[in-house]
Amino acid sequence: MKKLQLSFMAFFILVFFGMSQAHAERIDYEKYGKIAIAVVKADYPGEPVTEYQYLGREKITVTDVQDSFQFAVKDEGKQKSVVVKVKHSIQSNKLLQLTVEEMKQ
């Protein structure tokens, strides 16, 4: 009976921890996604952002991660693919580095 209770408690701890991690990533995703959109709009003024996709998260160090976002934009009438990479600290919730890169077509 004791083993069953411990297993049950361990299960709930793991589920809760996993849910809080997913929630924290979603909040980061939204925060840094908004920053990425603002940067793309500033770099390509006057042209609407036509597509936007979250490419995922890469763990850089124990405390730092990089979220990547891909945008389809028009620049002087030509369709371009732009990737914004946002490196930030999950410990301090601070932006560390932001890069914007046009992909070759």
Jmol script that loads the backbone (N, CA, C; Angstrom):
load data "model"
ATOM      1  N   MET A   1       0.837  -1.197   0.000  1.00  0.00           N
ATOM      2  CA  MET A   1       0.000   0.000   0.000  1.00  0.00           C
ATOM      3  C   MET A   1       0.877   1.254   0.000  1.00  0.00           C
ATOM      4  N   LYS A   2       1.952   1.216   0.780  1.00  0.00           N
ATOM      5  CA  LYS A   2       2.859   2.353   0.879  1.00  0.00           C
ATOM      6  C   LYS A   2       3.514   2.638  -0.474  1.00  0.00           C
ATOM      7  N   LYS A   3       3.926   1.557  -1.196  1.00  0.00           N
ATOM      8  CA  LYS A   3       4.539   1.719  -2.506  1.00  0.00           C
ATOM      9  C   LYS A   3       3.557   2.352  -3.481  1.00  0.00           C
ATOM     10  N   LEU A   4       2.301   1.956  -3.406  1.00  0.00           N
ATOM     11  CA  LEU A   4       1.277   2.488  -4.292  1.00  0.00           C
ATOM     12  C   LEU A   4       1.084   3.982  -4.043  1.00  0.00           C
ATOM     13  N   GLN A   5       1.062   4.377  -2.778  1.00  0.00           N
ATOM     14  CA  GLN A   5       0.917   5.798  -2.438  1.00  0.00           C
ATOM     15  C   GLN A   5       2.109   6.607  -2.934  1.00  0.00           C
ATOM     16  N   LEU A   6       3.321   6.087  -2.758  1.00  0.00           N
ATOM     17  CA  LEU A   6       4.518   6.778  -3.227  1.00  0.00           C
ATOM     18  C   LEU A   6       4.529   6.888  -4.748  1.00  0.00           C
ATOM     19  N   SER A   7       4.123   5.830  -5.422  1.00  0.00           N
ATOM     20  CA  SER A   7       4.062   5.850  -6.885  1.00  0.00           C
ATOM     21  C   SER A   7       3.042   6.872  -7.363  1.00  0.00           C
ATOM     22  N   PHE A   8       1.913   6.904  -6.682  1.00  0.00           N
ATOM     23  CA  PHE A   8       0.845   7.844  -7.026  1.00  0.00           C
ATOM     24  C   PHE A   8       1.319   9.290  -6.842  1.00  0.00           C
ATOM     25  N   MET A   9       1.996   9.557  -5.725  1.00  0.00           N
ATOM     26  CA  MET A   9       2.511  10.906  -5.457  1.00  0.00           C
ATOM     27  C   MET A   9       3.589  11.279  -6.470  1.00  0.00           C
ATOM     28  N   ALA A  10       4.462  10.355  -6.799  1.00  0.00           N
ATOM     29  CA  ALA A  10       5.531  10.617  -7.774  1.00  0.00           C
ATOM     30  C   ALA A  10       4.928  10.942  -9.135  1.00  0.00           C
ATOM     31  N   PHE A  11       3.884  10.225  -9.513  1.00  0.00           N
ATOM     32  CA  PHE A  11       3.207  10.463 -10.784  1.00  0.00           C
ATOM     33  C   PHE A  11       2.659  11.894 -10.842  1.00  0.00           C
ATOM     34  N   PHE A  12       1.977  12.315  -9.791  1.00  0.00           N
ATOM     35  CA  PHE A  12       1.407  13.663  -9.775  1.00  0.00           C
ATOM     36  C   PHE A  12       2.484  14.745  -9.774  1.00  0.00           C
ATOM     37  N   ILE A  13       3.581  14.511  -9.087  1.00  0.00           N
ATOM     38  CA  ILE A  13       4.684  15.481  -9.087  1.00  0.00           C
ATOM     39  C   ILE A  13       5.252  15.626 -10.491  1.00  0.00           C
ATOM     40  N   LEU A  14       5.469  14.505 -11.168  1.00  0.00           N
ATOM     41  CA  LEU A  14       6.006  14.549 -12.535  1.00  0.00           C
ATOM     42  C   LEU A  14       5.038  15.232 -13.495  1.00  0.00           C
ATOM     43  N   VAL A  15       3.761  14.924 -13.379  1.00  0.00           N
ATOM     44  CA  VAL A  15       2.764  15.548 -14.247  1.00  0.00           C
ATOM     45  C   VAL A  15       2.701  17.043 -13.982  1.00  0.00           C
ATOM     46  N   PHE A  16       2.682  17.444 -12.727  1.00  0.00           N
ATOM     47  CA  PHE A  16       2.622  18.865 -12.393  1.00  0.00           C
ATOM     48  C   PHE A  16       3.854  19.599 -12.887  1.00  0.00           C
ATOM     49  N   PHE A  17       5.041  19.018 -12.676  1.00  0.00           N
ATOM     50  CA  PHE A  17       6.289  19.638 -13.117  1.00  0.00           C
ATOM     51  C   PHE A  17       6.299  19.775 -14.636  1.00  0.00           C
ATOM     52  N   GLY A  18       5.892  18.736 -15.335  1.00  0.00           N
ATOM     53  CA  GLY A  18       5.845  18.781 -16.797  1.00  0.00           C
ATOM     54  C   GLY A  18       4.880  19.835 -17.299  1.00  0.00           C
ATOM     55  N   MET A  19       3.732  19.958 -16.645  1.00  0.00           N
ATOM     56  CA  MET A  19       2.744  20.964 -17.053  1.00  0.00           C
ATOM     57  C   MET A  19       3.266  22.366 -16.788  1.00  0.00           C
ATOM     58  N   SER A  20       3.939  22.581 -15.667  1.00  0.00           N
ATOM     59  CA  SER A  20       4.445  23.920 -15.369  1.00  0.00           C
ATOM     60  C   SER A  20       5.570  24.280 -16.329  1.00  0.00           C
ATOM     61  N   GLN A  21       6.411  23.316 -16.732  1.00  0.00           N
ATOM     62  CA  GLN A  21       7.468  23.566 -17.714  1.00  0.00           C
ATOM     63  C   GLN A  21       6.845  23.938 -19.055  1.00  0.00           C
ATOM     64  N   ALA A  22       5.821  23.210 -19.492  1.00  0.00           N
ATOM     65  CA  ALA A  22       5.163  23.497 -20.765  1.00  0.00           C
ATOM     66  C   ALA A  22       4.507  24.868 -20.714  1.00  0.00           C
ATOM     67  N   HIS A  23       3.889  25.211 -19.591  1.00  0.00           N
ATOM     68  CA  HIS A  23       3.258  26.520 -19.440  1.00  0.00           C
ATOM     69  C   HIS A  23       4.309  27.623 -19.499  1.00  0.00           C
ATOM     70  N   ALA A  24       5.439  27.421 -18.826  1.00  0.00           N
ATOM     71  CA  ALA A  24       6.509  28.421 -18.834  1.00  0.00           C
ATOM     72  C   ALA A  24       7.056  28.608 -20.241  1.00  0.00           C
ATOM     73  N   GLU A  25       7.228  27.519 -20.993  1.00  0.00           N
ATOM     74  CA  GLU A  25       7.728  27.632 -22.367  1.00  0.00           C
ATOM     75  C   GLU A  25       6.728  28.385 -23.235  1.00  0.00           C
ATOM     76  N   ARG A  26       5.429  28.126 -23.026  1.00  0.00           N
ATOM     77  CA  ARG A  26       4.410  28.813 -23.822  1.00  0.00           C
ATOM     78  C   ARG A  26       4.433  30.309 -23.551  1.00  0.00           C
ATOM     79  N   ILE A  27       4.620  30.694 -22.284  1.00  0.00           N
ATOM     80  CA  ILE A  27       4.690  32.110 -21.941  1.00  0.00           C
ATOM     81  C   ILE A  27       5.911  32.751 -22.609  1.00  0.00           C
ATOM     82  N   ASP A  28       7.066  32.069 -22.543  1.00  0.00           N
ATOM     83  CA  ASP A  28       8.263  32.566 -23.218  1.00  0.00           C
ATOM     84  C   ASP A  28       8.025  32.677 -24.710  1.00  0.00           C
ATOM     85  N   TYR A  29       7.434  31.648 -25.282  1.00  0.00           N
ATOM     86  CA  TYR A  29       7.154  31.604 -26.714  1.00  0.00           C
ATOM     87  C   TYR A  29       6.328  32.824 -27.116  1.00  0.00           C
ATOM     88  N   GLU A  30       5.303  33.116 -26.364  1.00  0.00           N
ATOM     89  CA  GLU A  30       4.443  34.259 -26.679  1.00  0.00           C
ATOM     90  C   GLU A  30       5.195  35.573 -26.518  1.00  0.00           C
ATOM     91  N   LYS A  31       5.915  35.732 -25.434  1.00  0.00           N
ATOM     92  CA  LYS A  31       6.656  36.966 -25.165  1.00  0.00           C
ATOM     93  C   LYS A  31       7.682  37.231 -26.251  1.00  0.00           C
ATOM     94  N   TYR A  32       8.512  36.244 -26.540  1.00  0.00           N
ATOM     95  CA  TYR A  32       9.577  36.444 -27.512  1.00  0.00           C
ATOM     96  C   TYR A  32       9.062  36.394 -28.944  1.00  0.00           C
ATOM     97  N   GLY A  33       7.933  35.746 -29.166  1.00  0.00           N
ATOM     98  CA  GLY A  33       7.282  35.786 -30.481  1.00  0.00           C
ATOM     99  C   GLY A  33       6.814  37.190 -30.815  1.00  0.00           C
ATOM    100  N   LYS A  34       6.269  37.893 -29.834  1.00  0.00           N
ATOM    101  CA  LYS A  34       5.846  39.280 -30.040  1.00  0.00           C
ATOM    102  C   LYS A  34       7.034  40.181 -30.353  1.00  0.00           C
ATOM    103  N   ILE A  35       8.147  39.942 -29.676  1.00  0.00           N
ATOM    104  CA  ILE A  35       9.358  40.717 -29.949  1.00  0.00           C
ATOM    105  C   ILE A  35       9.839  40.435 -31.366  1.00  0.00           C
ATOM    106  N   ALA A  36       9.835  39.165 -31.773  1.00  0.00           N
ATOM    107  CA  ALA A  36      10.272  38.789 -33.123  1.00  0.00           C
ATOM    108  C   ALA A  36       9.391  39.446 -34.182  1.00  0.00           C
ATOM    109  N   ILE A  37       8.082  39.473 -33.968  1.00  0.00           N
ATOM    110  CA  ILE A  37       7.160  40.114 -34.911  1.00  0.00           C
ATOM    111  C   ILE A  37       7.477  41.604 -35.028  1.00  0.00           C
ATOM    112  N   ALA A  38       7.695  42.270 -33.903  1.00  0.00           N
ATOM    113  CA  ALA A  38       8.005  43.702 -33.911  1.00  0.00           C
ATOM    114  C   ALA A  38       9.295  43.984 -34.684  1.00  0.00           C
ATOM    115  N   VAL A  39      10.300  43.128 -34.510  1.00  0.00           N
ATOM    116  CA  VAL A  39      11.579  43.307 -35.206  1.00  0.00           C
ATOM    117  C   VAL A  39      11.396  43.129 -36.710  1.00  0.00           C
ATOM    118  N   VAL A  40      10.653  42.111 -37.114  1.00  0.00           N
ATOM    119  CA  VAL A  40      10.427  41.870 -38.540  1.00  0.00           C
ATOM    120  C   VAL A  40       9.642  43.025 -39.153  1.00  0.00           C
ATOM    121  N   LYS A  41       8.632  43.517 -38.454  1.00  0.00           N
ATOM    122  CA  LYS A  41       7.860  44.657 -38.959  1.00  0.00           C
ATOM    123  C   LYS A  41       8.736  45.896 -39.092  1.00  0.00           C
ATOM    124  N   ALA A  42       9.682  46.086 -38.179  1.00  0.00           N
ATOM    125  CA  ALA A  42      10.597  47.236 -38.245  1.00  0.00           C
ATOM    126  C   ALA A  42      11.587  47.079 -39.394  1.00  0.00           C
ATOM    127  N   ASP A  43      12.065  45.857 -39.617  1.00  0.00           N
ATOM    128  CA  ASP A  43      13.035  45.605 -40.691  1.00  0.00           C
ATOM    129  C   ASP A  43      12.393  45.616 -42.080  1.00  0.00           C
ATOM    130  N   TYR A  44      11.118  45.301 -42.156  1.00  0.00           N
ATOM    131  CA  TYR A  44      10.395  45.260 -43.429  1.00  0.00           C
ATOM    132  C   TYR A  44       9.143  46.128 -43.311  1.00  0.00           C
ATOM    133  N   PRO A  45       9.327  47.449 -43.200  1.00  0.00           N
ATOM    134  CA  PRO A  45       8.182  48.350 -42.991  1.00  0.00           C
ATOM    135  C   PRO A  45       7.275  48.422 -44.216  1.00  0.00           C
ATOM    136  N   GLY A  46       6.030  48.623 -43.940  1.00  0.00           N
ATOM    137  CA  GLY A  46       5.065  48.794 -45.020  1.00  0.00           C
ATOM    138  C   GLY A  46       4.581  47.497 -45.634  1.00  0.00           C
ATOM    139  N   GLU A  47       5.194  46.412 -45.289  1.00  0.00           N
ATOM    140  CA  GLU A  47       4.787  45.115 -45.832  1.00  0.00           C
ATOM    141  C   GLU A  47       4.223  44.259 -44.695  1.00  0.00           C
ATOM    142  N   PRO A  48       3.052  43.693 -44.910  1.00  0.00           N
ATOM    143  CA  PRO A  48       2.483  42.852 -43.847  1.00  0.00           C
ATOM    144  C   PRO A  48       3.259  41.546 -43.695  1.00  0.00           C
ATOM    145  N   VAL A  49       3.294  41.052 -42.497  1.00  0.00           N
ATOM    146  CA  VAL A  49       3.876  39.736 -42.247  1.00  0.00           C
ATOM    147  C   VAL A  49       2.815  38.726 -42.660  1.00  0.00           C
ATOM    148  N   THR A  50       3.124  37.928 -43.693  1.00  0.00           N
ATOM    149  CA  THR A  50       2.105  37.037 -44.250  1.00  0.00           C
ATOM    150  C   THR A  50       2.057  35.670 -43.592  1.00  0.00           C
ATOM    151  N   GLU A  51       3.182  35.205 -43.089  1.00  0.00           N
ATOM    152  CA  GLU A  51       3.216  33.905 -42.419  1.00  0.00           C
ATOM    153  C   GLU A  51       4.178  33.968 -41.249  1.00  0.00           C
ATOM    154  N   TYR A  52       3.869  33.146 -40.241  1.00  0.00           N
ATOM    155  CA  TYR A  52       4.669  33.144 -39.026  1.00  0.00           C
ATOM    156  C   TYR A  52       4.620  31.747 -38.439  1.00  0.00           C
ATOM    157  N   GLN A  53       5.782  31.179 -38.158  1.00  0.00           N
ATOM    158  CA  GLN A  53       5.823  29.822 -37.621  1.00  0.00           C
ATOM    159  C   GLN A  53       6.883  29.722 -36.525  1.00  0.00           C
ATOM    160  N   TYR A  54       6.499  29.094 -35.426  1.00  0.00           N
ATOM    161  CA  TYR A  54       7.447  28.824 -34.345  1.00  0.00           C
ATOM    162  C   TYR A  54       8.224  27.579 -34.732  1.00  0.00           C
ATOM    163  N   LEU A  55       9.556  27.695 -34.822  1.00  0.00           N
ATOM    164  CA  LEU A  55      10.393  26.574 -35.246  1.00  0.00           C
ATOM    165  C   LEU A  55      10.838  25.693 -34.089  1.00  0.00           C
ATOM    166  N   GLY A  56      10.778  26.224 -32.869  1.00  0.00           N
ATOM    167  CA  GLY A  56      11.135  25.407 -31.721  1.00  0.00           C
ATOM    168  C   GLY A  56      12.161  26.054 -30.820  1.00  0.00           C
ATOM    169  N   ARG A  57      12.533  25.294 -29.808  1.00  0.00           N
ATOM    170  CA  ARG A  57      13.456  25.769 -28.780  1.00  0.00           C
ATOM    171  C   ARG A  57      14.689  24.876 -28.746  1.00  0.00           C
ATOM    172  N   GLU A  58      15.846  25.517 -28.621  1.00  0.00           N
ATOM    173  CA  GLU A  58      17.117  24.819 -28.494  1.00  0.00           C
ATOM    174  C   GLU A  58      17.745  25.215 -27.161  1.00  0.00           C
ATOM    175  N   LYS A  59      18.180  24.228 -26.422  1.00  0.00           N
ATOM    176  CA  LYS A  59      18.838  24.504 -25.149  1.00  0.00           C
ATOM    177  C   LYS A  59      20.298  24.834 -25.427  1.00  0.00           C
ATOM    178  N   ILE A  60      20.750  26.017 -25.003  1.00  0.00           N
ATOM    179  CA  ILE A  60      22.114  26.473 -25.238  1.00  0.00           C
ATOM    180  C   ILE A  60      23.002  26.113 -24.046  1.00  0.00           C
ATOM    181  N   THR A  61      22.553  26.477 -22.856  1.00  0.00           N
ATOM    182  CA  THR A  61      23.253  26.138 -21.616  1.00  0.00           C
ATOM    183  C   THR A  61      22.197  25.709 -20.600  1.00  0.00           C
ATOM    184  N   VAL A  62      22.606  25.504 -19.381  1.00  0.00           N
ATOM    185  CA  VAL A  62      21.665  25.110 -18.325  1.00  0.00           C
ATOM    186  C   VAL A  62      20.602  26.193 -18.122  1.00  0.00           C
ATOM    187  N   THR A  63      20.990  27.454 -18.279  1.00  0.00           N
ATOM    188  CA  THR A  63      20.058  28.561 -18.013  1.00  0.00           C
ATOM    189  C   THR A  63      19.598  29.296 -19.261  1.00  0.00           C
ATOM    190  N   ASP A  64      20.209  29.038 -20.429  1.00  0.00           N
ATOM    191  CA  ASP A  64      19.885  29.794 -21.641  1.00  0.00           C
ATOM    192  C   ASP A  64      19.302  28.900 -22.728  1.00  0.00           C
ATOM    193  N   VAL A  65      18.299  29.438 -23.419  1.00  0.00           N
ATOM    194  CA  VAL A  65      17.668  28.736 -24.536  1.00  0.00           C
ATOM    195  C   VAL A  65      17.552  29.690 -25.716  1.00  0.00           C
ATOM    196  N   GLN A  66      17.277  29.112 -26.885  1.00  0.00           N
ATOM    197  CA  GLN A  66      17.061  29.932 -28.073  1.00  0.00           C
ATOM    198  C   GLN A  66      15.782  29.487 -28.748  1.00  0.00           C
ATOM    199  N   ASP A  67      14.834  30.409 -28.897  1.00  0.00           N
ATOM    200  CA  ASP A  67      13.602  30.150 -29.626  1.00  0.00           C
ATOM    201  C   ASP A  67      13.770  30.710 -31.028  1.00  0.00           C
ATOM    202  N   SER A  68      13.286  29.954 -32.037  1.00  0.00           N
ATOM    203  CA  SER A  68      13.410  30.388 -33.426  1.00  0.00           C
ATOM    204  C   SER A  68      12.029  30.538 -34.051  1.00  0.00           C
ATOM    205  N   PHE A  69      11.892  31.594 -34.855  1.00  0.00           N
ATOM    206  CA  PHE A  69      10.635  31.921 -35.515  1.00  0.00           C
ATOM    207  C   PHE A  69      10.922  32.182 -36.987  1.00  0.00           C
ATOM    208  N   GLN A  70      10.055  31.684 -37.864  1.00  0.00           N
ATOM    209  CA  GLN A  70      10.233  31.908 -39.290  1.00  0.00           C
ATOM    210  C   GLN A  70       9.073  32.745 -39.811  1.00  0.00           C
ATOM    211  N   PHE A  71       9.419  33.727 -40.640  1.00  0.00           N
ATOM    212  CA  PHE A  71       8.429  34.633 -41.203  1.00  0.00           C
ATOM    213  C   PHE A  71       8.531  34.638 -42.723  1.00  0.00           C
ATOM    214  N   ALA A  72       7.400  34.773 -43.389  1.00  0.00           N
ATOM    215  CA  ALA A  72       7.367  35.009 -44.825  1.00  0.00           C
ATOM    216  C   ALA A  72       7.020  36.482 -45.003  1.00  0.00           C
ATOM    217  N   VAL A  73       7.904  37.226 -45.647  1.00  0.00           N
ATOM    218  CA  VAL A  73       7.692  38.657 -45.836  1.00  0.00           C
ATOM    219  C   VAL A  73       7.924  39.013 -47.298  1.00  0.00           C
ATOM    220  N   LYS A  74       7.448  40.183 -47.689  1.00  0.00           N
ATOM    221  CA  LYS A  74       7.728  40.708 -49.020  1.00  0.00           C
ATOM    222  C   LYS A  74       8.645  41.903 -48.860  1.00  0.00           C
ATOM    223  N   ASP A  75       9.688  41.920 -49.678  1.00  0.00           N
ATOM    224  CA  ASP A  75      10.641  43.025 -49.680  1.00  0.00           C
ATOM    225  C   ASP A  75      10.825  43.449 -51.122  1.00  0.00           C
ATOM    226  N   GLU A  76      10.391  44.668 -51.427  1.00  0.00           N
ATOM    227  CA  GLU A  76      10.435  45.194 -52.792  1.00  0.00           C
ATOM    228  C   GLU A  76       9.752  44.240 -53.764  1.00  0.00           C
ATOM    229  N   GLY A  77       8.620  43.702 -53.346  1.00  0.00           N
ATOM    230  CA  GLY A  77       7.816  42.826 -54.186  1.00  0.00           C
ATOM    231  C   GLY A  77       8.271  41.373 -54.238  1.00  0.00           C
ATOM    232  N   LYS A  78       9.391  41.054 -53.627  1.00  0.00           N
ATOM    233  CA  LYS A  78       9.896  39.680 -53.644  1.00  0.00           C
ATOM    234  C   LYS A  78       9.587  38.990 -52.319  1.00  0.00           C
ATOM    235  N   GLN A  79       9.139  37.743 -52.425  1.00  0.00           N
ATOM    236  CA  GLN A  79       8.854  36.939 -51.236  1.00  0.00           C
ATOM    237  C   GLN A  79      10.172  36.477 -50.619  1.00  0.00           C
ATOM    238  N   LYS A  80      10.313  36.663 -49.311  1.00  0.00           N
ATOM    239  CA  LYS A  80      11.519  36.249 -48.607  1.00  0.00           C
ATOM    240  C   LYS A  80      11.142  35.494 -47.340  1.00  0.00           C
ATOM    241  N   SER A  81      12.046  34.608 -46.951  1.00  0.00           N
ATOM    242  CA  SER A  81      11.888  33.870 -45.702  1.00  0.00           C
ATOM    243  C   SER A  81      12.912  34.418 -44.716  1.00  0.00           C
ATOM    244  N   VAL A  82      12.431  34.816 -43.546  1.00  0.00           N
ATOM    245  CA  VAL A  82      13.285  35.420 -42.527  1.00  0.00           C
ATOM    246  C   VAL A  82      13.163  34.598 -41.248  1.00  0.00           C
ATOM    247  N   VAL A  83      14.317  34.282 -40.649  1.00  0.00           N
ATOM    248  CA  VAL A  83      14.330  33.555 -39.383  1.00  0.00           C
ATOM    249  C   VAL A  83      14.853  34.487 -38.295  1.00  0.00           C
ATOM    250  N   VAL A  84      14.088  34.583 -37.217  1.00  0.00           N
ATOM    251  CA  VAL A  84      14.491  35.370 -36.055  1.00  0.00           C
ATOM    252  C   VAL A  84      14.818  34.391 -34.943  1.00  0.00           C
ATOM    253  N   LYS A  85      16.027  34.519 -34.396  1.00  0.00           N
ATOM    254  CA  LYS A  85      16.457  33.663 -33.292  1.00  0.00           C
ATOM    255  C   LYS A  85      16.599  34.533 -32.051  1.00  0.00           C
ATOM    256  N   VAL A  86      15.916  34.122 -30.996  1.00  0.00           N
ATOM    257  CA  VAL A  86      15.901  34.880 -29.751  1.00  0.00           C
ATOM    258  C   VAL A  86      16.525  34.034 -28.652  1.00  0.00           C
ATOM    259  N   LYS A  87      17.707  34.436 -28.221  1.00  0.00           N
ATOM    260  CA  LYS A  87      18.396  33.744 -27.132  1.00  0.00           C
ATOM    261  C   LYS A  87      18.033  34.460 -25.838  1.00  0.00           C
ATOM    262  N   HIS A  88      17.579  33.700 -24.840  1.00  0.00           N
ATOM    263  CA  HIS A  88      17.183  34.312 -23.573  1.00  0.00           C
ATOM    264  C   HIS A  88      17.450  33.378 -22.407  1.00  0.00           C
ATOM    265  N   SER A  89      17.493  33.968 -21.237  1.00  0.00           N
ATOM    266  CA  SER A  89      17.730  33.225 -20.007  1.00  0.00           C
ATOM    267  C   SER A  89      16.398  32.782 -19.425  1.00  0.00           C
ATOM    268  N   ILE A  90      16.285  31.489 -19.165  1.00  0.00           N
ATOM    269  CA  ILE A  90      15.064  31.000 -18.519  1.00  0.00           C
ATOM    270  C   ILE A  90      15.115  31.225 -17.018  1.00  0.00           C
ATOM    271  N   GLN A  91      16.299  31.531 -16.520  1.00  0.00           N
ATOM    272  CA  GLN A  91      16.473  31.786 -15.091  1.00  0.00           C
ATOM    273  C   GLN A  91      16.075  33.226 -14.750  1.00  0.00           C
ATOM    274  N   SER A  92      16.547  34.185 -15.543  1.00  0.00           N
ATOM    275  CA  SER A  92      16.276  35.598 -15.251  1.00  0.00           C
ATOM    276  C   SER A  92      15.180  36.193 -16.132  1.00  0.00           C
ATOM    277  N   ASN A  93      14.692  35.436 -17.119  1.00  0.00           N
ATOM    278  CA  ASN A  93      13.684  35.914 -18.068  1.00  0.00           C
ATOM    279  C   ASN A  93      14.145  37.154 -18.835  1.00  0.00           C
ATOM    280  N   LYS A  94      15.424  37.217 -19.163  1.00  0.00           N
ATOM    281  CA  LYS A  94      15.972  38.361 -19.887  1.00  0.00           C
ATOM    282  C   LYS A  94      16.435  37.947 -21.274  1.00  0.00           C
ATOM    283  N   LEU A  95      16.212  38.858 -22.219  1.00  0.00           N
ATOM    284  CA  LEU A  95      16.684  38.687 -23.583  1.00  0.00           C
ATOM    285  C   LEU A  95      18.200  38.831 -23.599  1.00  0.00           C
ATOM    286  N   LEU A  96      18.883  37.877 -24.229  1.00  0.00           N
ATOM    287  CA  LEU A  96      20.339  37.916 -24.284  1.00  0.00           C
ATOM    288  C   LEU A  96      20.850  38.317 -25.664  1.00  0.00           C
ATOM    289  N   GLN A  97      20.192  37.814 -26.710  1.00  0.00           N
ATOM    290  CA  GLN A  97      20.639  38.095 -28.069  1.00  0.00           C
ATOM    291  C   GLN A  97      19.491  37.852 -29.037  1.00  0.00           C
ATOM    292  N   LEU A  98      19.440  38.680 -30.077  1.00  0.00           N
ATOM    293  CA  LEU A  98      18.418  38.533 -31.098  1.00  0.00           C
ATOM    294  C   LEU A  98      19.092  38.650 -32.458  1.00  0.00           C
ATOM    295  N   THR A  99      18.849  37.691 -33.340  1.00  0.00           N
ATOM    296  CA  THR A  99      19.406  37.758 -34.686  1.00  0.00           C
ATOM    297  C   THR A  99      18.295  37.597 -35.713  1.00  0.00           C
ATOM    298  N   VAL A 100      18.448  38.310 -36.821  1.00  0.00           N
ATOM    299  CA  VAL A 100      17.511  38.231 -37.937  1.00  0.00           C
ATOM    300  C   VAL A 100      18.318  37.801 -39.154  1.00  0.00           C
ATOM    301  N   GLU A 101      17.855  36.745 -39.811  1.00  0.00           N
ATOM    302  CA  GLU A 101      18.606  36.192 -40.931  1.00  0.00           C
ATOM    303  C   GLU A 101      17.672  35.890 -42.100  1.00  0.00           C
ATOM    304  N   GLU A 102      17.985  36.438 -43.276  1.00  0.00           N
ATOM    305  CA  GLU A 102      17.235  36.093 -44.481  1.00  0.00           C
ATOM    306  C   GLU A 102      17.740  34.756 -44.993  1.00  0.00           C
ATOM    307  N   MET A 103      16.829  33.876 -45.284  1.00  0.00           N
ATOM    308  CA  MET A 103      17.198  32.555 -45.793  1.00  0.00           C
ATOM    309  C   MET A 103      17.324  32.634 -47.302  1.00  0.00           C
ATOM    310  N   LYS A 104      18.282  31.905 -47.840  1.00  0.00           N
ATOM    311  CA  LYS A 104      18.461  31.847 -49.296  1.00  0.00           C
ATOM    312  C   LYS A 104      17.328  31.032 -49.889  1.00  0.00           C
ATOM    313  N   GLN A 105      16.816  31.495 -51.007  1.00  0.00           N
ATOM    314  CA  GLN A 105      15.692  30.813 -51.652  1.00  0.00           C
ATOM    315  C   GLN A 105      16.150  29.944 -52.787  1.00  0.00           C
TER     316      GLN A 105
END
end "model"
wireframe off; spacefill off
backbone 0.3
color backbone group
